[in-house]
Amino acid sequence: MRRIISDNIENIKLLCETHNVKSLFAFGSVCTDNFNDKSDIDFLISFNPMDYGDYADTYFDLADKFENLFQRPVDLVTDKSLSNPYFIRSVNQTKTLIYG
């Protein structure tokens, strides 16, 4: 696990707990040797059931808090949004469980 993740693991867990997250995986360059100072961080996220209005607020608030924590762009990809089999295969090649 990259230091940017491991050094912030307690804050990540707290954010997940307070934002109704069921599971959180890192994937992409943050899980490879290609990660650098200009890389964003990609997360695959699954939420516990919640009202639709709460879902949008929770999603955007969490994305903002992750960007503030890491001081770089963060992409939150929801498990429900995955449909492209090539993208799913790419995610599965590097994904690492962070929470859940």
PALUMLO-547474 format. One line per 8 residues: their letters; for each residue x, y, z of N, C-alpha, C, O. Coordinates in Angstrom, 3 decimals. Layout:
N
a> X:Y:Z:X:Y:Z:X:Y:Z:X:Y:Z; ...
% end
This chain:
100
mrriisdn> 0.844:-1.180:0.000:0.000:0.000:0.000:0.891:1.246:0.000:1.869:1.316:0.745; 0.559:2.199:-0.813:1.313:3.453:-0.894:1.254:4.212:0.426:0.271:4.144:1.164; 2.330:4.933:0.696:2.384:5.722:1.941:1.279:6.760:2.012:0.762:7.044:3.093; 0.912:7.331:0.871:-0.143:8.347:0.898:-1.443:7.760:1.458:-2.240:8.474:2.067; -1.650:6.469:1.250:-2.816:5.789:1.816:-2.527:5.343:3.248:-3.295:5.650:4.160; -1.438:4.628:3.446:-1.144:4.073:4.780:-0.939:5.166:5.829:-1.324:4.989:6.985; -0.340:6.287:5.442:-0.137:7.385:6.396:-1.447:8.057:6.803:-1.508:8.736:7.828; -2.481:7.869:6.007:-3.777:8.509:6.269:-4.885:7.509:6.578:-6.063:7.864:6.543
ienikllc> -4.524:6.265:6.881:-5.523:5.201:7.003:-6.549:5.474:8.101:-7.726:5.164:7.920; -6.142:6.037:9.217:-7.107:6.317:10.289:-8.100:7.390:9.861:-9.291:7.280:10.152; -7.625:8.426:9.173:-8.525:9.466:8.668:-9.460:8.908:7.600:-10.633:9.279:7.545; -8.949:8.024:6.755:-9.781:7.387:5.727:-10.885:6.578:6.393:-12.050:6.677:6.007; -10.528:5.785:7.384:-11.523:4.964:8.084:-12.582:5.836:8.747:-13.772:5.526:8.685; -12.160:6.911:9.374:-13.110:7.812:10.020:-14.065:8.426:8.996:-15.271:8.495:9.235; -13.536:8.867:7.870:-14.390:9.428:6.825:-15.370:8.382:6.299:-16.535:8.693:6.050; -14.911:7.167:6.131:-15.800:6.093:5.670:-16.906:5.823:6.683:-18.067:5.651:6.310
ethnvksl> -16.549:5.785:7.952:-17.538:5.531:9.003:-18.588:6.632:9.066:-19.768:6.350:9.270; -18.174:7.870:8.894:-19.100:8.997:9.013:-19.850:9.291:7.716:-20.742:10.139:7.701; -19.500:8.603:6.627:-20.165:8.828:5.339:-20.866:7.577:4.810:-21.101:7.451:3.608; -21.195:6.660:5.711:-22.029:5.507:5.360:-21.417:4.618:4.267:-22.131:4.066:3.430; -20.095:4.492:4.290:-19.396:3.686:3.288:-19.417:2.218:3.701:-19.109:1.876:4.843; -19.780:1.369:2.767:-19.766:-0.080:2.989:-18.382:-0.640:2.694:-17.844:-1.421:3.479; -17.800:-0.239:1.554:-16.445:-0.682:1.208:-15.756:0.368:0.353:-16.396:1.127:-0.375; -14.433:0.388:0.463:-13.618:1.327:-0.296:-12.371:0.595:-0.772:-11.626:0.026:0.026
fafgsvct> -12.156:0.618:-2.078:-10.965:0.042:-2.689:-10.193:1.149:-3.386:-10.792:2.019:-4.019; -8.883:1.129:-3.278:-8.037:1.961:-4.127:-7.760:1.155:-5.388:-7.675:-0.072:-5.337; -7.619:1.841:-6.518:-7.243:1.166:-7.750:-6.485:2.139:-8.636:-6.410:3.332:-8.343; -5.932:1.629:-9.709:-5.205:2.481:-10.643:-3.782:2.727:-10.199:-3.171:1.898:-9.524; -3.258:3.882:-10.590:-1.831:4.162:-10.393:-1.410:4.166:-8.931:-0.262:3.844:-8.626; -2.315:4.525:-8.015:-1.944:4.540:-6.591:-1.592:3.136:-6.097:-0.961:2.986:-5.051; -1.990:2.128:-6.833:-1.691:0.734:-6.473:-0.564:0.147:-7.321:-0.333:-1.062:-7.304; 0.130:1.003:-8.057:1.206:0.528:-8.932:2.455:1.386:-8.751:2.463:2.357:-7.995
dnfndksd> 3.491:1.004:-9.457:4.731:1.789:-9.451:4.631:3.041:-10.313:5.570:3.837:-10.346; 3.524:3.233:-11.006:3.347:4.403:-11.869:2.869:5.635:-11.108:2.784:6.715:-11.692; 2.557:5.504:-9.826:2.056:6.622:-9.034:3.151:7.658:-8.849:4.297:7.312:-8.561; 2.794:8.951:-9.016:3.768:10.028:-8.829:3.079:11.260:-8.243:1.889:11.227:-7.927; 3.839:12.342:-8.102:3.322:13.561:-7.474:2.154:14.189:-8.233:1.380:14.950:-7.652; 2.019:13.881:-9.520:0.951:14.464:-10.331:-0.250:13.534:-10.483:-1.252:13.907:-11.092; -0.153:12.340:-9.936:-1.236:11.358:-10.076:-2.430:11.716:-9.199:-2.285:12.272:-8.111; -3.609:11.382:-9.705:-4.790:11.460:-8.855:-4.911:10.146:-8.089:-4.107:9.234:-8.276
idflisfn> -5.906:10.058:-7.240:-6.171:8.825:-6.499:-7.553:8.339:-6.904:-8.528:9.089:-6.862; -7.622:7.076:-7.296:-8.880:6.468:-7.717:-9.386:5.531:-6.631:-8.655:4.669:-6.143; -10.649:5.714:-6.263:-11.295:4.838:-5.295:-12.551:4.240:-5.915:-13.308:4.927:-6.601; -12.760:2.959:-5.665:-14.016:2.284:-5.975:-14.783:2.197:-4.666:-14.289:1.642:-3.684; -15.982:2.744:-4.654:-16.714:2.886:-3.400:-18.092:2.252:-3.487:-18.747:2.274:-4.529; -18.507:1.692:-2.374:-19.855:1.150:-2.222:-20.429:1.726:-0.935:-19.794:1.682:0.119; -21.638:2.265:-1.037:-22.299:2.843:0.130:-23.325:1.874:0.697:-23.887:1.048:-0.023; -23.559:1.988:1.993:-24.690:1.307:2.603:-25.966:1.954:2.075:-25.923:3.098:1.622
pmdygdya> -27.101:1.257:2.121:-28.346:1.845:1.615:-28.666:3.174:2.301:-28.505:3.329:3.511; -29.126:4.131:1.481:-29.540:5.441:1.999:-30.491:6.086:1.008:-30.599:5.643:-0.135; -31.181:7.134:1.443:-32.084:7.874:0.569:-31.303:8.512:-0.568:-30.136:8.868:-0.407; -31.955:8.657:-1.722:-31.297:9.201:-2.902:-30.718:10.594:-2.644:-29.588:10.878:-3.042; -31.482:11.461:-1.982:-31.000:12.812:-1.688:-29.779:12.803:-0.788:-28.848:13.583:-0.987; -29.781:11.933:0.189:-28.624:11.795:1.077:-27.425:11.237:0.324:-26.282:11.596:0.608; -27.689:10.363:-0.632:-26.624:9.728:-1.408:-25.778:10.776:-2.135:-24.551:10.757:-2.048; -26.433:11.682:-2.845:-25.705:12.703:-3.603:-24.891:13.600:-2.669:-23.716:13.862:-2.921
dtyfdlad> -25.520:14.065:-1.596:-24.808:14.919:-0.640:-23.615:14.191:-0.032:-22.532:14.761:0.098; -23.816:12.940:0.335:-22.753:12.144:0.950:-21.610:11.922:-0.023:-20.443:12.068:0.341; -21.939:11.567:-1.261:-20.928:11.313:-2.288:-20.034:12.545:-2.494:-18.808:12.443:-2.438; -20.650:13.698:-2.729:-19.870:14.900:-3.028:-19.111:15.415:-1.807:-17.998:15.922:-1.941; -19.697:15.292:-0.628:-18.996:15.697:0.587:-17.769:14.819:0.820:-16.700:15.323:1.165; -17.919:13.519:0.636:-16.795:12.610:0.823:-15.701:12.862:-0.211:-14.518:12.865:0.130; -16.078:13.071:-1.455:-15.087:13.360:-2.499:-14.289:14.615:-2.138:-13.066:14.641:-2.280; -14.982:15.646:-1.674:-14.323:16.889:-1.274:-13.382:16.664:-0.088:-12.269:17.188:-0.071
kfenlfqr> -13.819:15.899:0.886:-12.980:15.642:2.065:-11.752:14.806:1.712:-10.674:15.033:2.263; -11.898:13.847:0.806:-10.734:13.082:0.359:-9.734:13.987:-0.369:-8.527:13.864:-0.163; -10.224:14.886:-1.212:-9.311:15.792:-1.919:-8.588:16.711:-0.942:-7.405:16.996:-1.125; -9.276:17.172:0.082:-8.621:17.991:1.107:-7.594:17.180:1.886:-6.516:17.684:2.201; -7.915:15.941:2.195:-7.001:15.082:2.943:-5.726:14.802:2.152:-4.622:14.911:2.685; -5.884:14.442:0.884:-4.731:14.035:0.077:-4.067:15.186:-0.677:-2.958:15.032:-1.188; -4.734:16.330:-0.749:-4.205:17.495:-1.461:-3.876:17.167:-2.919:-2.825:17.539:-3.443; -4.806:16.461:-3.550:-4.704:16.111:-4.971:-6.088:15.655:-5.430:-6.943:15.350:-4.598
pvdlvtdk> -6.316:15.605:-6.730:-7.617:15.140:-7.214:-7.893:13.691:-6.811:-6.995:12.849:-6.796; -9.148:13.430:-6.489:-9.601:12.085:-6.130:-10.822:11.759:-6.985:-11.762:12.549:-7.063; -10.801:10.597:-7.620:-11.951:10.110:-8.378:-12.643:9.028:-7.569:-12.036:8.016:-7.218; -13.921:9.248:-7.274:-14.734:8.241:-6.597:-15.611:7.567:-7.647:-16.480:8.205:-8.241; -15.385:6.303:-7.867:-16.184:5.519:-8.802:-17.069:4.600:-7.975:-16.573:3.816:-7.166; -18.367:4.694:-8.173:-19.267:3.832:-7.411:-19.367:2.464:-8.070:-19.323:2.339:-9.294; -19.501:1.457:-7.243:-19.615:0.096:-7.771:-20.832:-0.043:-8.680:-20.807:-0.830:-9.626; -21.888:0.705:-8.409:-23.105:0.622:-9.218:-22.937:1.261:-10.595:-23.726:0.998:-11.502
slsnpyfi> -21.920:2.092:-10.753:-21.713:2.748:-12.048:-20.870:1.910:-13.006:-20.743:2.255:-14.181; -20.303:0.829:-12.522:-19.448:-0.007:-13.368:-20.292:-0.833:-14.331:-21.153:-1.607:-13.914; -20.034:-0.656:-15.624:-20.747:-1.462:-16.615:-19.835:-1.917:-17.749:-20.081:-2.956:-18.362; -18.790:-1.155:-18.033:-17.879:-1.495:-19.121:-16.975:-2.647:-18.690:-16.202:-2.495:-17.745; -17.056:-3.798:-19.367:-16.264:-4.956:-18.936:-14.754:-4.725:-19.001:-14.008:-5.306:-18.213; -14.301:-3.890:-19.923:-12.866:-3.602:-20.024:-12.400:-2.757:-18.842:-11.324:-2.984:-18.288; -13.229:-1.776:-18.460:-12.893:-0.955:-17.302:-12.948:-1.784:-16.021:-12.090:-1.641:-15.150; -13.945:-2.643:-15.906:-14.060:-3.518:-14.732:-12.824:-4.396:-14.614:-12.280:-4.560:-13.521
rsvnqtkt> -12.381:-4.957:-15.722:-11.181:-5.800:-15.709:-9.961:-4.985:-15.270:-9.135:-5.469:-14.497; -9.852:-3.761:-15.760:-8.733:-2.888:-15.391:-8.757:-2.563:-13.897:-7.719:-2.597:-13.235; -9.928:-2.251:-13.375:-10.074:-1.964:-11.940:-9.678:-3.186:-11.124:-8.930:-3.079:-10.152; -10.181:-4.338:-11.521:-9.926:-5.568:-10.770:-8.454:-5.970:-10.756:-8.013:-6.669:-9.843; -7.695:-5.538:-11.752:-6.273:-5.887:-11.811:-5.461:-5.208:-10.716:-4.443:-5.745:-10.277; -5.899:-4.032:-10.270:-5.095:-3.280:-9.300:-5.801:-3.001:-7.980:-5.157:-2.541:-7.037; -7.094:-3.262:-7.882:-7.830:-2.812:-6.690:-7.312:-3.465:-5.413:-6.959:-4.644:-5.371; -7.288:-2.628:-4.369:-6.810:-3.030:-3.052:-7.815:-2.547:-2.014:-8.160:-1.365:-1.987
liyg> -8.283:-3.443:-1.167:-9.261:-3.075:-0.145:-8.631:-2.136:0.883:-7.570:-2.421:1.438; -9.300:-1.023:1.121:-8.854:-0.032:2.097:-9.771:-0.037:3.320:-9.313:0.115:4.453; -11.073:-0.213:3.074:-12.061:-0.174:4.157:-13.218:-1.107:3.818:-13.635:-1.205:2.664; -13.725:-1.786:4.832:-14.931:-2.595:4.649:-14.695:-4.072:4.780:-15.630:-4.862:4.648
% end
